[in-house]
Amino acid sequence: MKKLLIWIGSVICTMQSVATAEISGSVTASYSHFPHSLETSFEDDVSLELKALGHSDFSHWSIDYELVLRKSINDEGKDIIEPRELFVKRSFGDFDISVGNRQFFWGVTESKNVVDFVNQRDSAAGNSTEDKLGATSISTEFYLQDAEIQYVFMPYFRERTFNAQDAHPGLGVSLNKAMFSDHKGSMSGDHAVRYSNSFGEYDIGINGFYGTAREPILNFNNNGTATPYYPEYQALGLDVQFTGASTLYKGEFVKGYQDEIETTAYVLGFESTFYSIASSSWDIGLIGELQFDDRSQAAATRFNVGGLRFTANNASDSNFLVLYAADEAGEQLSYMGQFSHRLNNGLKLEAEYTEFYSSVRGLPFRNLIDDSYFQVSVGYYF
């Protein structure tokens, strides 16, 4: 990793010396409190994250990077030095080719993206869909009027990050070396493809994947350890969004096979916005989504999700999001609230509260009750 950082620094410095560079970044300090923490864990944590983003052009090539360094006081699982993006790109008219670490965001729904096949989650960083590990890949994009075709080949599989054993969320047991369904393990090679286009008010995407599932199955052993198991996964997906006057209708559908077992997953939902509430600058969005996922990694087969999004439309970009989720039987519940507000001089304030609840022993959310948390962050953006 030290050699990688030296190499990254050398490349960036070289590019800046011969080309025009665009650099931005952030420094974010976060305080987390876990009100239901077990005695074996900690109630409070402080972490610091540094992020640098840049773009440089040189000759017919360009380089993009997003470098992340994160350090936690109590949770070593959060500690990371990660090039989420670090790739070179060459354009040939309507055709681009890129080599290196990249991030892709596929899907349209709010609560879960079942067609987002490419990147591994950086689950130690939090619940945001933006917390991803870079996918080491060779990728191409072909542009044809409003359509785009993407192909991504990933020769190396990246395992999901986990917090420390007694951290939040922690498994309470140590992890063994991961096992893979494919005998080549992390070197099996994964393939993903996406076609996207717009037709009037409709945005559609057709997605395919062949490789190793991003989310592992955790097998708990009698010796007090757990072994992550990554099955093979082949899937074909579709995402659709219709933009109405004040309502977005969204859907994602996936049909596939996981270790030769047929699987189905989908998310259906809408977000309807009411503008200028009580003649103010505030808008309120009403969110509703239905999740279905019969893969063994899912916390439950069905979840119902509802929420409200408050947008101030002010210079500080103030917004507040509330989401509630419950499984079909009402045995697993979660509540989440997120707030963000830009301060002066490049500062941004963010706060989040997430609560898990289940009264039934053995269900996933029952084990997450002690991981309910409140977090406040202050970031400086430059």
C-alpha positions as CSV (number, residue, x, y, z in Angstrom):
1,M,0.0,0.0,0.0
2,K,2.9,2.4,0.7
3,K,4.3,1.8,-2.7
4,L,0.9,2.4,-4.2
5,L,0.6,5.8,-2.4
6,I,4.0,6.8,-3.6
7,W,3.1,5.8,-7.2
8,I,-0.2,7.7,-7.0
9,G,1.6,10.8,-5.7
10,S,4.2,10.6,-8.5
11,V,1.6,10.2,-11.2
12,I,-0.4,13.2,-9.9
13,C,2.6,15.4,-9.6
14,T,3.7,14.4,-13.1
15,M,0.3,15.1,-14.6
16,Q,0.1,18.5,-13.0
17,S,3.5,19.5,-14.3
18,V,2.4,18.8,-17.9
19,A,-1.3,19.6,-18.0
20,T,-4.1,21.5,-16.5
21,A,-5.3,19.9,-13.3
22,E,-8.6,20.3,-11.4
23,I,-8.4,19.4,-7.8
24,S,-10.9,19.4,-5.0
25,G,-11.5,17.6,-1.7
26,S,-12.7,17.5,1.8
27,V,-11.7,17.0,5.4
28,T,-14.6,15.6,7.6
29,A,-14.6,15.0,11.3
30,S,-17.4,12.8,12.7
31,Y,-18.7,12.0,16.2
32,S,-20.8,8.8,16.6
33,H,-22.9,7.8,19.7
34,F,-24.4,4.3,20.1
35,P,-27.2,4.5,22.7
36,H,-27.9,0.8,23.0
37,S,-24.2,-0.4,22.8
38,L,-23.3,-3.7,24.5
39,E,-20.8,-3.7,27.4
40,T,-18.3,-5.5,25.1
41,S,-18.3,-2.6,22.7
42,F,-17.9,1.2,22.9
43,E,-20.6,3.9,23.1
44,D,-18.8,6.7,21.3
45,D,-16.4,7.1,18.5
46,V,-14.6,9.8,16.6
47,S,-13.3,9.5,13.1
48,L,-11.5,11.7,10.5
49,E,-11.8,11.3,6.7
50,L,-9.6,13.0,4.1
51,K,-10.7,13.0,0.5
52,A,-9.0,14.3,-2.6
53,L,-10.6,14.4,-6.1
54,G,-8.9,15.5,-9.3
55,H,-8.9,15.5,-13.0
56,S,-6.0,16.1,-15.3
57,D,-5.6,16.1,-19.1
58,F,-2.4,15.2,-20.9
59,S,-2.1,14.8,-24.6
60,H,-5.0,12.5,-25.7
61,W,-5.4,11.0,-22.2
62,S,-7.0,12.0,-18.9
63,I,-6.6,10.8,-15.4
64,D,-9.3,11.0,-12.7
65,Y,-8.9,10.1,-9.0
66,E,-10.7,10.1,-5.7
67,L,-8.4,9.1,-2.9
68,V,-9.8,8.5,0.6
69,L,-8.0,8.1,3.9
70,R,-10.1,7.4,7.0
71,K,-9.1,6.8,10.6
72,S,-11.2,5.9,13.6
73,I,-10.3,6.1,17.3
74,N,-12.1,3.0,18.4
75,D,-12.9,1.0,15.3
76,E,-9.9,-0.3,13.3
77,G,-12.3,-1.7,10.7
78,K,-13.1,1.8,9.5
79,D,-9.4,2.6,8.9
80,I,-8.7,2.7,5.2
81,I,-6.4,4.1,2.5
82,E,-8.4,3.7,-0.6
83,P,-8.2,4.9,-4.2
84,R,-12.0,4.8,-4.9
85,E,-11.2,6.1,-8.3
86,L,-7.8,6.2,-10.0
87,F,-8.1,5.6,-13.8
88,V,-6.8,6.8,-17.1
89,K,-9.1,7.4,-20.0
90,R,-8.7,7.8,-23.7
91,S,-11.5,9.0,-26.0
92,F,-11.9,7.9,-29.6
93,G,-14.8,10.0,-30.8
94,D,-18.0,8.3,-29.5
95,F,-16.0,5.6,-27.8
96,D,-14.1,5.8,-24.4
97,I,-11.8,3.3,-22.8
98,S,-10.7,3.5,-19.2
99,V,-8.2,1.5,-17.1
100,G,-8.0,1.5,-13.3
101,N,-10.2,1.9,-10.2
102,R,-13.6,3.3,-11.0
103,Q,-17.0,3.8,-9.3
104,F,-20.3,3.1,-11.1
105,F,-23.8,4.1,-9.9
106,W,-26.5,2.0,-11.6
107,G,-30.1,2.2,-10.6
108,V,-32.9,4.8,-9.8
109,T,-34.6,3.8,-6.5
110,E,-34.0,5.4,-3.1
111,S,-33.9,2.6,-0.5
112,K,-32.0,-0.2,-2.4
113,N,-30.4,-0.6,-5.8
114,V,-30.7,-4.2,-7.0
115,V,-29.1,-3.5,-10.4
116,D,-26.0,-1.8,-9.0
117,F,-23.8,-4.8,-9.9
118,V,-20.3,-3.4,-10.2
119,N,-18.7,-1.9,-7.1
120,Q,-18.2,-3.5,-3.7
121,R,-19.7,-1.7,-0.7
122,D,-17.4,-0.1,1.8
123,S,-19.8,-1.1,4.6
124,A,-17.4,0.0,7.3
125,A,-17.9,3.6,6.2
126,G,-21.7,3.7,6.7
127,N,-25.0,3.0,5.0
128,S,-24.7,5.5,2.1
129,T,-24.8,4.1,-1.4
130,E,-21.9,6.4,-2.2
131,D,-19.6,4.4,0.2
132,K,-18.1,2.1,-2.3
133,L,-14.7,0.5,-3.0
134,G,-13.1,1.2,-6.3
135,A,-13.6,-1.5,-8.9
136,T,-10.3,-2.4,-10.5
137,S,-11.4,-2.7,-14.1
138,I,-11.0,-2.2,-17.9
139,S,-14.2,-0.4,-19.0
140,T,-15.6,1.0,-22.2
141,E,-18.4,3.4,-23.0
142,F,-20.0,3.8,-26.4
143,Y,-22.3,6.8,-27.1
144,L,-25.0,6.7,-29.8
145,Q,-27.1,9.9,-29.7
146,D,-29.1,9.6,-26.4
147,A,-28.0,6.0,-25.7
148,E,-24.9,4.8,-23.8
149,I,-23.5,1.3,-23.7
150,Q,-21.1,0.4,-20.9
151,Y,-19.0,-2.7,-20.5
152,V,-16.8,-3.4,-17.4
153,F,-14.3,-6.2,-17.0
154,M,-13.0,-6.7,-13.4
155,P,-10.1,-9.2,-13.3
156,Y,-9.9,-9.0,-9.5
157,F,-12.7,-9.3,-6.9
158,R,-12.7,-7.0,-3.8
159,E,-14.1,-8.4,-0.6
160,R,-16.6,-6.3,1.5
161,T,-15.1,-4.3,4.3
162,F,-16.3,-5.1,7.9
163,N,-16.0,-3.2,11.1
164,A,-13.9,-4.6,13.9
165,Q,-15.3,-7.6,15.9
166,D,-16.9,-5.6,18.7
167,A,-17.4,-2.4,16.8
168,H,-20.6,-1.0,15.2
169,P,-22.0,-2.8,13.3
170,G,-19.9,-5.7,14.6
171,L,-20.6,-9.4,14.2
172,G,-19.3,-10.2,17.7
173,V,-17.1,-12.9,16.3
174,S,-13.9,-12.9,14.4
175,L,-13.9,-13.5,10.6
176,N,-12.1,-16.3,8.9
177,K,-10.6,-16.1,5.4
178,A,-13.4,-15.7,2.8
179,M,-14.5,-18.7,0.7
180,F,-15.6,-18.5,-2.9
181,S,-17.9,-20.6,-5.0
182,D,-15.6,-20.2,-8.0
183,H,-12.4,-22.2,-7.6
184,K,-10.4,-19.3,-8.9
185,G,-11.5,-17.3,-5.8
186,S,-10.9,-13.5,-6.1
187,M,-9.2,-13.9,-9.5
188,S,-12.2,-15.4,-11.3
189,G,-13.0,-12.2,-13.4
190,D,-16.3,-10.5,-13.4
191,H,-18.3,-8.9,-16.3
192,A,-21.0,-6.2,-16.3
193,V,-22.8,-4.5,-19.1
194,R,-25.4,-1.7,-19.2
195,Y,-27.5,-0.1,-22.0
196,S,-29.2,3.2,-21.0
197,N,-31.4,5.6,-23.0
198,S,-34.1,8.2,-22.6
199,F,-37.4,8.2,-24.5
200,G,-39.3,11.4,-23.6
201,E,-40.2,11.2,-19.9
202,Y,-38.8,7.6,-19.6
203,D,-35.3,6.7,-18.6
204,I,-34.4,3.1,-19.0
205,G,-31.4,0.9,-18.3
206,I,-30.8,-2.8,-19.2
207,N,-28.1,-4.4,-17.1
208,G,-26.3,-7.7,-17.1
209,F,-23.8,-9.3,-14.7
210,Y,-21.7,-12.5,-14.7
211,G,-19.3,-13.2,-11.9
212,T,-19.1,-13.2,-8.1
213,A,-21.9,-11.7,-5.9
214,R,-20.9,-8.6,-4.1
215,E,-22.7,-9.4,-0.9
216,P,-21.4,-12.5,1.0
217,I,-23.3,-15.1,2.9
218,L,-22.0,-15.2,6.5
219,N,-21.7,-18.7,7.8
220,F,-21.4,-18.8,11.6
221,N,-19.2,-21.7,13.0
222,N,-19.3,-23.6,16.2
223,N,-15.9,-22.3,17.2
224,G,-17.2,-18.7,17.6
225,T,-16.1,-17.5,14.2
226,A,-17.8,-16.6,10.9
227,T,-16.8,-17.3,7.3
228,P,-17.8,-15.0,4.5
229,Y,-18.9,-17.0,1.4
230,Y,-19.2,-15.4,-2.0
231,P,-21.4,-17.3,-4.4
232,E,-21.4,-17.1,-8.2
233,Y,-24.0,-14.8,-9.6
234,Q,-25.5,-14.3,-13.1
235,A,-28.2,-11.8,-13.5
236,L,-30.2,-9.6,-16.0
237,G,-31.7,-6.4,-14.7
238,L,-33.9,-3.5,-15.8
239,D,-34.4,-0.1,-14.3
240,V,-37.0,2.4,-15.4
241,Q,-37.9,5.9,-14.3
242,F,-40.8,8.0,-15.5
243,T,-40.7,11.7,-14.8
244,G,-44.1,13.3,-14.3
245,A,-45.0,16.9,-13.5
246,S,-44.4,16.4,-9.8
247,T,-43.9,12.7,-9.4
248,L,-41.1,10.3,-10.2
249,Y,-42.1,6.6,-10.7
250,K,-39.2,4.2,-10.3
251,G,-38.5,0.5,-10.6
252,E,-35.7,-1.9,-10.6
253,F,-36.0,-5.6,-11.5
254,V,-33.4,-8.4,-11.5
255,K,-33.7,-12.1,-12.4
256,G,-30.7,-14.3,-12.0
257,Y,-29.0,-17.4,-10.6
258,Q,-26.9,-17.6,-7.4
259,D,-25.0,-20.8,-7.3
260,E,-27.5,-22.3,-9.8
261,I,-30.4,-21.2,-7.5
262,E,-32.9,-19.0,-9.3
263,T,-33.4,-15.6,-7.6
264,T,-35.6,-12.6,-8.1
265,A,-35.2,-9.1,-6.7
266,Y,-37.1,-5.8,-7.4
267,V,-37.8,-2.4,-5.9
268,L,-40.9,-0.4,-7.0
269,G,-41.6,3.1,-5.8
270,F,-42.5,6.7,-6.3
271,E,-41.5,10.2,-5.1
272,S,-44.1,12.9,-5.3
273,T,-43.1,16.5,-4.6
274,F,-45.3,19.2,-3.2
275,Y,-43.8,22.6,-4.0
276,S,-43.6,25.8,-1.9
277,I,-45.4,24.5,1.1
278,A,-47.5,27.3,2.8
279,S,-46.0,29.8,0.3
280,S,-42.6,29.1,1.7
281,S,-39.4,28.1,-0.1
282,W,-39.7,24.6,1.3
283,D,-40.7,21.6,-0.9
284,I,-41.8,18.2,0.6
285,G,-41.3,14.9,-1.2
286,L,-43.4,11.9,-0.3
287,I,-41.5,8.6,-0.9
288,G,-42.9,5.1,-1.0
289,E,-41.1,1.9,-2.1
290,L,-41.7,-1.9,-2.0
291,Q,-38.7,-4.2,-1.8
292,F,-38.6,-7.9,-2.8
293,D,-35.4,-10.0,-2.6
294,D,-35.4,-13.8,-2.2
295,R,-31.6,-14.1,-2.1
296,S,-30.3,-15.6,1.1
297,Q,-28.3,-12.5,2.0
298,A,-31.5,-10.4,2.3
299,A,-32.6,-9.5,5.9
300,A,-36.2,-10.3,4.8
301,T,-37.9,-11.2,1.5
302,R,-40.2,-8.2,1.6
303,F,-39.7,-4.7,3.0
304,N,-42.1,-1.7,2.8
305,V,-40.4,1.7,2.9
306,G,-41.9,5.1,3.4
307,G,-40.4,8.5,3.8
308,L,-40.4,12.3,3.5
309,R,-37.8,14.6,1.9
310,F,-37.7,18.3,3.0
311,T,-35.8,20.7,0.7
312,A,-35.3,24.3,1.7
313,N,-34.2,25.6,-1.7
314,N,-31.9,28.1,0.0
315,A,-28.3,29.2,-0.4
316,S,-27.2,26.7,2.3
317,D,-28.8,23.7,0.4
318,S,-30.6,22.6,3.6
319,N,-32.4,19.3,3.3
320,F,-33.8,16.6,5.6
321,L,-34.7,13.0,4.8
322,V,-36.7,10.6,6.9
323,L,-37.2,6.9,6.0
324,Y,-39.1,4.1,7.7
325,A,-38.8,0.5,6.7
326,A,-40.6,-2.6,8.0
327,D,-40.6,-6.2,6.8
328,E,-43.9,-7.8,5.7
329,A,-44.5,-9.5,9.0
330,G,-43.8,-6.3,11.0
331,E,-41.0,-8.1,12.9
332,Q,-38.1,-5.9,11.7
333,L,-38.2,-2.1,11.7
334,S,-35.8,0.6,11.0
335,Y,-36.0,4.4,11.2
336,M,-33.5,6.8,9.6
337,G,-33.2,10.6,9.6
338,Q,-30.6,12.6,7.7
339,F,-29.9,16.3,7.8
340,S,-27.4,18.4,5.9
341,H,-26.7,22.2,5.8
342,R,-23.9,24.2,4.2
343,L,-22.2,26.7,6.5
344,N,-20.0,29.5,5.5
345,N,-16.4,29.3,4.2
346,G,-16.7,25.8,2.7
347,L,-18.0,24.1,5.8
348,K,-20.9,21.6,5.8
349,L,-22.9,20.2,8.7
350,E,-24.4,16.7,8.5
351,A,-26.3,14.7,11.1
352,E,-27.9,11.2,11.0
353,Y,-29.8,9.0,13.3
354,T,-30.6,5.3,12.5
355,E,-32.6,3.0,14.8
356,F,-33.0,-0.8,14.3
357,Y,-35.7,-2.8,16.1
358,S,-36.9,-6.4,16.3
359,S,-38.6,-8.4,19.0
360,V,-37.8,-11.7,17.5
361,R,-34.5,-13.4,18.4
362,G,-32.4,-14.6,15.5
363,L,-33.6,-12.1,13.0
364,P,-31.0,-9.8,11.5
365,F,-32.4,-6.5,12.9
366,R,-32.5,-8.0,16.4
367,N,-28.7,-8.3,16.2
368,L,-28.4,-4.7,14.9
369,I,-30.3,-3.0,17.9
370,D,-27.0,-2.3,19.6
371,D,-25.7,-0.7,16.4
372,S,-28.4,2.0,16.3
373,Y,-26.5,5.3,16.2
374,F,-26.5,9.1,16.1
375,Q,-23.7,10.8,14.1
376,V,-22.8,14.4,13.5
377,S,-20.2,15.4,11.0
378,V,-18.5,18.7,10.1
379,G,-16.7,18.8,6.7
380,Y,-14.5,21.4,5.1
381,Y,-14.7,21.3,1.3
382,F,-12.1,22.9,-1.0
